[in-house]
């Protein structure tokens, strides 16, 4: 038998375009004529014989007809304007073309696209949104109303088109099913800017008017759909190849978990499309035409169900047909509504009884089948019909190999009423070159390729295949078009799932953590082991400021949250689960469990196969705080998942930095990008210091994408005053070419002698605590202003969405404090290198490590002073500066003055005589009377400083912010 080339080997990965130079039918179309440009797959569609699929083009299978144009229209192939009044339109997927371009069309129709998917991978749909200049991948129409997009790839769809979307998302890891080492382009259509140029012919291939042109979602190569077939099939990841974590180097056995769980993406609270949110009665709206209003004169609308499951859920499609339409026309419209490309001769429409007449067996039995032309029209037809497949005595079934090195996409065999799953496997193996293999070593696997989840089920050896196909069609004809059968080796896949469990009490032993989990979620000892223990990880507390008013927690009789520093220790463990069902059970239970009044966090973690990484690969570990950037950090999360591998992008509010550091613990060389304010950067650096001894790369360099208000560390490292919508692709290029520099880290020991509640409090004094510092530590007036700012932000967080507004709030709270006198020099004592230092009359004392404070101000000043050395970030010294009040601080930030230079050293001891506001790297709290001891924190941290010259670009331009994400601005954390 001849071997068939796999669909997607050249061109559409998951879309199946023909190879260049292959013959393509060019139908002759008359006015109003229709023609299907490729063979169908039904029993009456052609003389398809049993055997291996011969080499040849994957036909687009459009249903083209000539139409009269009534408004400006553009060609979906060449993107040029269609002059004249005639165009060629596909009745199923709305593909529009010049008549001269028809013979070059390689884009498959939506009706056959599922059959051309190379490796089925489900999508991760986020919440609805308005996406400008984006087109539905199913019906090819613009997303004028709120639509859905995949969080991992560039797929955009209307909500009612989701059930018909292909499961052709990016394959980001190996899961034991059709794994391979070669990485091919993953083409996506219609996501190019209007000025994009083809990689092959260098002509314009993008458009903002129609979905034209394709782009690889890994390397960013852009091309016409025709030209893409002439490019090399292998993808090299383009300019970001050293930063991307290759899918072949990631393994995750995700049998019982959805893709949302695998990529740690929070699920949407809204119902899933197709599950009852599209209208008040749970219906799905119109078909390809999307007509939902009142029908035109002389036409009527019909509700069409595609099987028993749709009737049970009351999910239907609406078609509009002429009132005098014949049964053939109605049936064709119903098939088009469900994107079914098969011959109408194999189907019929059965009437569905209305709720008012549930016992009307005569209406229920009415059949609208295809036969001789009927004279009666639809005038008396019921409004609801169910689409049914006629019984078949035999059928051509496509069987796919579950391994990718066979050289064929599938083989076709004929099944009869006597054909069983075992007989099918026995007939298929010789066609796949496995004559010497025994049938006992293989099994038949049924795969349902849903757009949200790909489900696999082993077919029993004695099950009759014709009955199984009839049962699937009876349930849903749409499901039948998304169902495949694979012949797979009968080897048992050893289950191994890594679960991260965070939020546990700190400082326990592995045995104590195991006992705690047994008590909380009743884990099974036989299949669950504790592989890693992180006894203490710092997490930022939710700050709440105080400005002369009592907080809600204080009014309830609880201590103020800012009476302690920002970090609260928590423990975490990583569980190795050797049972898929047990892993799923633990995952769901842990997420709904609290231990000692703290909710637990559960994450599914992938395994990085570090031995497969290329020698020059330095994958980038990305941490994003979604609350940063004016609460718009989630847009950055989505964009980074699409530019890189989603497995290297972590959301800090979902488990903190530890899950990402654990996943990368065996990677020999990697870099880190932190997206957030100065507090977020300090959080990640502290976590990195805690687990440094467990990393194969103990000193990864850290870059910053500043999202906060001050962003002082980002300023001195040249990353800018704050992210304001720059091209993220260029940001990643800058990270790749950045220079590594050293920055000192400092430890602050907080030893409170009295409780924060004051002298009348009956609470015991807090035990000593340790916090880390990178930028500066302020005591007095600047910390007090930070407290007031935090209170205002906590009361109305929605208003703090821009840096300009945030700075305005700082100015307002500063003016309120302008006349207050605190005499801070009388409320504390300072020792530098064991020597007492007399303080001048000041209102604020600030220890600075970097030449930037208060959003870029140089507090130390540039004047030379023989008493002190010139400050540097890596000199092992801190500079101590005083400010006399709010006016002085304003003058410093305006560049009119500098602070009062007091001391310079490496060891400091501050004695607080009363409760005083303190802030470290912009995070404030009220510190009780006691001691603050500041000393060097050991090894310096490796940071990345942006190069002065612009990053060099290689390859075609890439629209990194493809979704038109709004430019985030705003506050840190």
N, C-alpha and C positions, 0 to 999 in steps of 0.2 A: 504493500500500500504506500502511496505517496504521503510524505510527511507534510503537514500544514504548518505554515508559519504562525506564530502566536500573534493575535491581535494586539496592537499597541507596540510591536517591536520597533516600528518606525512610525512615529506620529502619535496618535491618540493613545496614551496610556489610560485605559479605562474609557476609551472612545473609539478605538479601532478604525483608523483611516487606512486606505489602501496604500501600498507602496508606490513610489513615483514611477510613472511610465506604465502602470497597469491599465488594462482596458476599462473604460467606463461607458456604460450605456448612455446614449444621448437620445431620449425619446422625442419623437416629433409630436408637438402639441398643437392642437387646433384651439380655436376660441372655446373656452369653457371645458376643454377636455382634461382628463386626469390620466396620470400614469404613475405607477410605482416603479421607482428607478432601481430596485433591487428585488430579489426573490423573497417571497414570504417564507414562513416556517410552518405553516399549517399543512394538514394532510393533502389538501388539494392545491398546494402552491407550486408544485413542480416535481419532476422525477428525481427526488433526492434518494440516493441509494445508501444501503448500509456500508460502512467502511470509514476509513480515516478521511478527514476533511482535506481535499486537495489544496495545494497552494493557490493563492489568488487573492484578489482584493476583498476587503470587507465592505460590502455594498452599503451606501448610505440609507437605502430603503425609504426615501421620502415619497410622499403622495403629492406630486406636483400638479398644479393646474395653472392655466393662464388666467389672470384676474385684471380687472380694470382699476387703476389707481385713482383715488379721489383726493389724495393729499401728498405732500412731499415724502418720498420714500427712498431709502438707501439700500444698497445691496449688502447682504450679510457676508458675502465672500470677498469682494474687492473694496467694500465700504464706500464706493462712489455713488453719486446720485443717479437714480433711475430716471432717465429722460423719457418723455412720452407718457402714454396712458396705460401701457401694458407692462405687467411684471409677472414673475413666476413665483407662486406661493405654495408652500407645503401645507396642506389642510390639517396636519397633525401637530407639527411643532412650530408653525408660523415662520419657517425659514423663507426669506425673500431673496430673489436673485434676478440679475439680468438674464435674458434668454441666452446671451452669448457666454455667460459664465456657468451655465448649467452643466456643461460637460466637465468642468473642473471641480465641481462640488465634491469634497471628501468628508465634510462634517456629517456624522451619522444622525439620523432622525432620533428623536427622543424615544420613539416606540421600540427601536432596536438597540439603543445605547446600553441597557443592562446586559445584553448578551455579549457585549464587546469589552466588558470590564475584565482587566487582566487578573487582578487580585482584589477581591471585594473587601473594602474597608469602610466602616460606617462613619458618618459625620457626627460632629458635635455642635448642634445648633444652640445658639445663645438666645437672649431675649430679642423681641422684635425691635426694629429700629428703622429709621429712614436713611437709605444709602443712596446718595446722589450719583447719577450716571452709572448705575449698575443695572444689570439685566438678569431676569430669571433664567436659570440654566435649564429649566424644563420647557416653559412655553415661549422663551426668548423675548418676552415683553419687558418693558421698563418697570422698575420697582417704584411706582409713583406712590403707592400706599405702603404703610409699614410692612417690611418683609423680614426674612430671617437670613442669617449668614452663618456659615460654619466657622467655629473658633479656631480651626486648625488649617483649613485651606480657604480658597477664594470663592467657594460656592455660595451663590445668592439665590434665593427662591421665594416665591409667594407662599404664604402659609398653607394654602390649599394645594400647592404643588409639591409639598414635601413628600407625600407618600409615593410620588412618581420619580423622585430624584434618584440618580444612580448612587450606589454605595461605592464611590470612586474617590474617597478621600485619600490624602497622602498616607502612605505606609511608613510609619515612623519608628517601627520596631519589629523584631522578629517574635512571632507568637507560636511557632511550631507548626503553622499551616502555610505551605507554599513559600517557605523562607528561601532566600537566595542571596548571593554575594554581589552580583552585578546590580548596579543601580541605574535605572533608566529615567529619562525625562518624564515628568508628570505634567502634561499639558492641561491648561485650563483656558477656556475661550471667553472672550469679551471682557477682559479685565485690564486692557491696555489703555494708556492715555492717548489722546488724539494725535500726538506728535511722535508716537513710537515708530521705530523703523525696523524692518525685517532683518534678521541676522544674515539671511542668505542673499536676497536681492537688493537690500538696503533701501527699499521703497517704503512709503508709509503703510503701516499695517494696523494701526489702531483707529478707533473711532469713539466719539462720545454719543453718537446717534443710534448705533446698532451694535450688537455683540459680534465684532469682527476681530480676527487675529487671535493668536494663542500665545501663552507664556508659560514657561516651565516654572512651577511653583517652588523648585529647589534652587536652581541656578539663575533664574531670571531671564533666560534667553527668550527673545521675542521674535515671532515670525508669522507669516501668513499660514493659514491652516494647510494650504497646498505645499508651501515651502518647508514646513516642519517635517514632512515625511522624507525630505532629502538630507536632513541633518543627521549627524551621528546619533544613534539611539542612546548611548551612554551619557549620563549626567555626571559632571565633575564638581558640582556645587558652586561653580563660578568663583567670583571674587571672595566669597565668604567661606571658601572650602576649609581654611584653617580654623575657623570659629565654629563650624557646624558639627554637631555630634551625628555621625553617619548612622542611618537606621540599621545597617548591618552590624553595628557595634552595640546595639541595645536589644535586650531580650526581656520580654514581659509576657508571661502566660496569663492571658486575660479572659479565660473561657467564661467565667461567671460574672465578669464586670463589664459595665458599659464603657464606651470610650471617654465619657465625661469623668468617670472615676479614674481611669487610667492616666488621664492628663491633668487630674486634680482641678477640674473646672467645676465651679459650683453650678448645680442644676437650677434651671428656671422654675419659678413657682407657678408659672402659667401652664395650662394643659398643653399637651403636645398637639401639633397640627395633625388633623385627621382623627383626633380623639375628642372632639366636641367643642372646640372653642371658636369655630369659624362662624357660627350663627347661633341664634337663640335656641333653635330646635336641634342643635347638634349636627347640622348638615354640613357637607362640604359644598362649596360654591361651584360655579359653572365650570364647564370643561375648557378646552383650548380657547374657545371664544370668550370665556369668562363673562358671559351675559348673566346679569343678576337682576336687571330691572324688568319692567313689564315688556312682554313681547310686542313686536311690531304687528301692525294689522295684517291679518292673513297668516299669522304664525302662532305657534303655541309652544310652551315649555313642558318638558317631560323630566321626571325624576328617574334616574337610572341607577340601579344597584348592580354591583358586580359579583354578588354571591351571598351566601347565607350569613356570613359574618357582617357584611355591610348592612343587611336588613336588620340584624339583631342590634347593631349599634346605631341604626338610623343615619348612616353616612352614605350620601348619594351624590352623584354629579348631575348637573342640570344641562340639558341640551335643548336648543331651540330649532324647531323644524317647521316647514310650511304645514298648514292644516291639511292640505291635500297631498302630503308626501306619501310615497309608496313605502312599503315595509323595507325594501332594500335600502332606501335612503336613510330611514330611521335607524336601521341596524348599523349602517356604516358610521353614522354620527355617534351612536353609542360606543362603538369600538374605538373611534377616534378620541372620545372623551376619556377613555381609560388607557389610551396609548397602546392599544393591542394591534400589532401589525398583521395578524393572521387573516386567512381568507374568510369573508363573512359567511360562506357556505357552511362552515362548521359551527355556526352559532344561531341562537334564536332568542327572542324576547318573550318573557312570560309576565303576565299581569300580576301585580301585587295588590291584594285586597286592601281597601281603605279601612281605617279603624272603625268607621261607622258601620261597616258590613263585614265583620270578621268571619262570619259563617257563609259568605257568598262564595261557594265553591265554583260556581260557574265563571265568575270574574277571575278567581284565582287560577283557574285552569286555562284561561284564554291565552293562546300562544300567537306571537307575532313572528313567525318564522319566515325564512327566505325560500321562496318558491316561485311559481309563475307570477307574473305581474298581477297585482290585485287592483281591482277597480275602486274598492272603497278606500278612503283616505283615513286620516287620523281623527276625523271629526268626533267620533264617538269613542275614541280610545281612552283607556284609563290614564291617569296622570303619572302613575308610578309603575315601573317595569324593572324586572331583574334580568340581567344578561346571563344566559346559560350556554354552555358548550354542549353540542350534540354528542351522543355516545359514539365512541370510536372503537372499531374492531382491531385496529393496529395503529401504531404511531412511531414516528421517528424521534428518538431520544438522543440528546447530546450528552456525552459522558466526558468529563474533564479529568485530566490527571492531577493528583494532589501534589505532584512535584514538578518543578519548572524546567528540568533539564532533559525533557523528552523530545522537544522540537516540534510538537504539535499543540495546537490550542485545545482541540477536543476531537473526539471520534463520534460518528453518528451510527447508531444501530437501530434496527427495527424491533419493537417490542410487540408481542401478541398477548392474548389473554393467558397464555401459559407461561410467559416470561416472569421469572422471579429475580430478586436481587442477586442471588448467587449465579444464576445463568447469565445475567448481564455482565457480571464481573468476569466470568469464564470466557465470554465472547470478546470482551474488551481487551484483556491482557495481551493476546497475540498482536492486536493492532497497535499496541503501545510498545512492542518489542520485548515483552516479558513472557515469552513462550516457555522459558525454563522455570519460571516461578510457579509455585503451587497456588491454587485459588484460596487455600486456607490462610495464606498470609496477607490477604487483602479483604477490604470491606467496602460497601457502598455507603457514601455519606451524603445526606441531603442538606443543602445549604440554602437558607432563606436570606437573600441579600437586601434587607431593609435599609432605608436611608439612615436610620438611627441605630440599628443594631444588626449585626450579622450573626445568625443563629445556625448552629450545626447539630445534626441528629443522625445517628447511625441507623441505617435501614436494616431491618431483620432479614436474614438470608432467605427465608421462605415467603416473604411478602410479595404479592403479585404487583408488578410495576404498573400495569394498566389500571388496576383498581386504585393504586396510590395516586396516579396522575388525575384520575377522575375525582378522587376525594379532594385534592388540592383545588381543582377548578371549581368544584361545588362550593368550597369555602370562599374562594376569591380568585377571580380571573387575573386580577392585578398581581396577586401573590404568585400565581403560576409563572408569570413573565419574569419574576424576580427570584425564581427557584432554580438551582442547579444541582446536578448530581456529580460527585467526585468519586473516583476510585482511589482509595488510600491504603497505605500499608497498615496492617492490623497490629502495629506495635503500640504498646501502651505508653502514652506520654507521661513521664514522671511529673506529677504536679509539684510546683514549688512557687509559693507566693510570698513576697515580703510585705509585711504590714508594719507601718510606722504608727506607734501609739504614743501621743504626746499629752501633756497636761497632767502627768502623774506626780505624786509627791517626790521631792528630791531626796537624794542621799541614801537610797535603799540598795540592797544587794540584789543580784539576779534572782536568788531564791525568794526574796521578799516581794519583788515585782511580780514574779510568777504566782505567788500565793494571792497577791492583791488582784490580779487579773482573773484568777480562778474564782475568787469570791464575787467579783463584779460582773463577769460575763460568762463564767463557767466554761472556760476554754478546755479543750480535750488534750490531755497530756500526751496521748499517743501520736498526735499529728501536729502539735504546736511546740516549738522550741524558741527560747529567747536567745537570739544570735548576737545582739549588741545592746549594751546598756549605756545610756547617757544620764548619769545620776543627777546632773544639775545643768540646766541651760537657762540663760537669762532671757526674760521677755519684758517688753516695755509695758508699764502700767498705763491704763487710760487716765491721763492727767485731767484734773479738774481744778481750775484756778480759783483763787480767793481774793476778793477785792473789797474787804470791809463787810461782806455779807456771808452768811452761813450757807454752806452747800447743802443739797438735799440729803446727803449722807450724814452730815453733822446734825441736821434737824431730826433725823431718825435716831440719834444717839450713838452713831458710829464715828470712829475717828476719821479725820479728814484724809482723803487719799493722798494728798500731797505732803502729809506729815512724814513720808518716807521717800527714798529715792525711786528712780523710775523703773528699776529692774526687780522682778520677783522671780526667784528660782523655781524651776519646774523640772521634773524628770521625764525621761522618754525611753522607750525600748523599741527594738525592731524584732518582730516575730517572723520566723520562718514557718509557714503553714504548708503541710504536705497533703492537703485535701482541698479541692476547689470549693466544695460545699461548705466546709468548715471556715475557709477564708472569707467567703461571702457572708456567712452568719456572723463571724466576729466583726467584720467591717461594719455591718449595719447596727450591731449591738453597741459597739464602742462609740459610735457617733451619737448615740442617744443615752450615754451613760455619763454620770458625774461621780468623781471620787473626791471625798472630802470637800464637797461643795464646789468643785472645779470641773467644768465639762471637759471631756476627753476629745482628742483629735485623732482621726484615723485616716491614713493615706496609703494608697497602693504604690509601691516604689518599684521602678524598673531596675534591672541589673545591667551595668555598663561592662561590655566585654572589652576590657582595656587592652588585651593582647592583640586585638584586631585593629586598633587605631594606627593610622599612618604615622611615621616618625615625625613629620612636620605638623601634625594635628595638635592644636591647643584649643580644645573646645571651650566655649565661653559659658560660664554658669551665670545665669541672669536672675536676680532677685528684684521683684517689683512690689512696692507698697501701693496697693490700689487706692488707699485713702490720700495719697500724696497728689500733688499737681491739681489742687482744687477739686479733689474727689473724682478726678478723671483718670487716675492711674490704670483703670481697667482697660481703657483703650490701648495703652501701651502693652499691657499683657497680651491682648489679642494680636497686636501687630508683631510682637517679638515671637509669638508662637508660629506665625506664618513665615517670618524671615528665617527662623532657625528651626531646630527640632523642638517640639513642645516639651520633650522630656528634659530639656535643659533650661526651662523657664519655670520659676517657682514664685508663688504668691506668698508674701511674708505674713499675711493675716491668716494663713492656713497652715499652721504648724511652725512658722518662723523659719530661720535660715537652716536649721539642723537637717531637715529632710534632703535638701539639695546638697549639703556638704557630705551627707552619708552616701548619696548616690554617686558622687564624684570622688569618694575616698580612695579608690584604687586607680584613678586616672593619673598617669605619671606627670603630666604637665597640663595645667588649665589656668584660665583667668576668670575673674569675677567682675560682673557689672552690677552695681547697686543703683536702682532707680528710686530715689526718695530724697528726703531732706537730710540735714546733718544728723538728726537723731536716728534715722534709719541706717545711715552709714555706720554710726557708732554701734548700733545693735548687731549688724553683720560682722563688724570687726571683733566685737567681744565674743560672738559665737565662734568665729574663726580661731581666735586665741584659745578657746576652751578645747577644741577638737584638733588642734594643730598636730599633736603627736600621733593622731590616727590617720593622717593623710599621707598618701604616697607623694603628693606635692605639698610639703609642709608650709611653703611660703608663696601661695598664689598672689599675683599682683591684682589690685582692686582698682577698677575704674568707676566713675560716678556719672550718672545722668541726673543732674540736680533738679528736683521738683519742689523744693521748699521755698521759704520766703527769704532767708538769709543766704543759705548755700555758700558759706564762707570757705569750707574745704574745697568745694567744687571750683570756686573762683581762683584760689591760689594754684590749683592743678590745671587751670586753663579750660575747664569744662563749661565755663560761662556762669552768668548770674542766675540762670534757670532755663529749663527747657520751655521753648515757646513754639513748638510745632515743626522743628527742623526735620529733614528727611532722616528717618531712622536707619536707612541703609548707609547713609553717609556717617551717621554716628557710629555704626558698627565698624566701618572702615577706619575711623579715627581711633577706635579702641584697638584694632589690629595693629596700627602703626604707632601707638603711643609708647612713650619712654617710661621705664620703671624708675621710681625714685623712692627714697626712704623717708618715713615720717615717724617721729617719736610717738609712743603711746604712754599714757600716764595712769597710775592707779591712785584712786582717792579712797582712803579708809575713813568711814563715817562712824565715829564712836560717840553716841549720844549718852550723856550722863543723866539726863532727865527725860521723862516722856514728853512727846510733842504737845500733849494737851495742856501743859503748863503745870504750875506748882500744885494746883488743886486736884489734878488728875490722880486717880487711884491706880492707873495702869503702870506696869513695870516699865523700866527703861528698855528701849529696843536694843537688841544685840548689835554688835558692830557689823557694818555692811560695806561692801566694796563695789565701786563703780569705776568704769573706764572712761578716759577722756582723750580726745584727739585734738580738739580745737581750743577750747577755753573753758575756764570755770569762773563764774561770777558770784560774788557775795554782796548783797545789799540792793542798791537801787535798780540795777539792770535786771536782776532776778525778780524783783518785785514787779517791774513792768511786764516781764514774761508771764508772771502769774495772772495778772489782770488780762493780758491778751488771751491766755488759755481759757480763762473763765468765759470771756466773750465768745470765743470760738465754740466752746462746749454748749453754750446756751443756744446759739444759732449757727450751726455748722454750715448750713446751706449758703450763707452769705459770704463765707470765706473761700471764694473760688478764684481770686486773682491776687497777685502780689501787690498791686496798687492799693486794693482795698485793705489788705493786711497791714501794709505800712501806714495807711491812714488810721487804722485802729491803734497802732503803736503810738502815733503822734497824739491821738486823742487821750489815751491813758497817760502818756507822758505829761501833757498839759495839766491833767488833774493832779499830778504829783509835784508840780513845779515849785510849789511854795512849802512843801513838807520838808522838815529837817529831822534827820534820824541820828546824826552824830555817830556814824558807824565806827569811827576810830576809837570810840570809847566802849563799844560793845564787843570788841574782839581783840585778840593778841596774835601777833605774827612772829614766827621764828623761821629764819632762813639759814640752812646749814648749821642748826643747833644754836644760832645766835639771835637774840631778840632784836627786832627792828622796830624803831619808833615810827608810828604812822602819822602822816599829816592829817589835817582836817578834811575828811573825805566822806562821801555818801555811798561809794561803791568801790570794792576791791576786786580786781580781775587778774586771773592768771592766764596768759596767752601762750599758745604753742605755735600758732601760724600767723602770718602777717595780714590777717583779715578778721574783722570783728564787726558785728552789727551791720551785716549786708555790705561788706567790702571796705569798711573804714580801717585805716592804719592807726591803731590805738597807740602803738609804741612810738611811731614817728620815724622820719628818715634822717633826722639830725644825728651827727656823730657825737659820741659821748665816751670820754676816756675811761669812765668808771665801769662801762659794760662792754661786752663783746657784741659784735653785729649779730642780730638774731637770725637763726636758720631753723627749718623744720626738723632737722636731723642732728642738731648739735648737743642733744641731751640736756638742754637747759630750758627753763620756763622764765618768761618775763612777767614781773608783777607791776601792775599799773593801777593807779587810783583815779577816780572821777569825783568831782565835787557836787554833782547833781545833774538834774535833767538838762539844764541849759548847757552844761559842759559836754554832756553826751551828744547833744544836738550839734554843737560846734565841731566835735570830733568827726561826726558822720558827714558834716558839710565840708570837711577838709580845712577848717579855719584854725584848729588847734589840735594838739595831741594830748594824750593822757599824762598824768603825773608819774614819771618813772620812779619806782620805789626800790626794786631789787631784781636780781637775776640769780638763779640757782637750780639745783636738781633735787633738793629735799626741803619740804615746807611743812610747818605745823601751825595750824590756825586753831585758836581757842575761842569758841563762841560763848559769850557770857549770857546770851538770851536767844530765844528762838528767832532765827533770821532766814529770810529767803535765800535760796541757793539755786543756781542753775549750772548744768554741765552740758555743753554742746547744744544749748537751746532748750533743754528739758528742765523745767523748774519744779521745786518743792520747798516746803518749809522745814528747815533743819532744826532739831531740838538743840539746846545748849550742850556743848561737848567739844570734841576735837575733830578736826579734819586734817588728815596726814596725806600729803601729796608726794609721790615718789615715782621714779621711772618704772614702767611696767614690764621690763625685760626686753625681749627682741623688738626691734623696730618693725613696723609694718611696711610692706611693699605696696606702693600705690602707683597708679598709671597717670602720667601727666601728658596731656594732649600735645602733640607736636605742633610747632608754630606754623609750618606750611600745611596747605590743604592736602588731604589724603589723595593719593593717586588712585585713579579708577581704571579698572581693566574690564573689557567686555562692554556689552550694550548698557545703556542707562536702564535703571530699574526704578519703578514707581513703588518705593517701599511702603508709603502710606496709601495703600491702594484703596482703602475704604473711606478715605477722606476724613480720618479721625480728627476731631476737633483739637486745636492746639491747647494742651493742658497748661494751666497756670495755677499757681497758688501755693498753699501753705504746706509745711512739712509734716512729717511724723512717720 
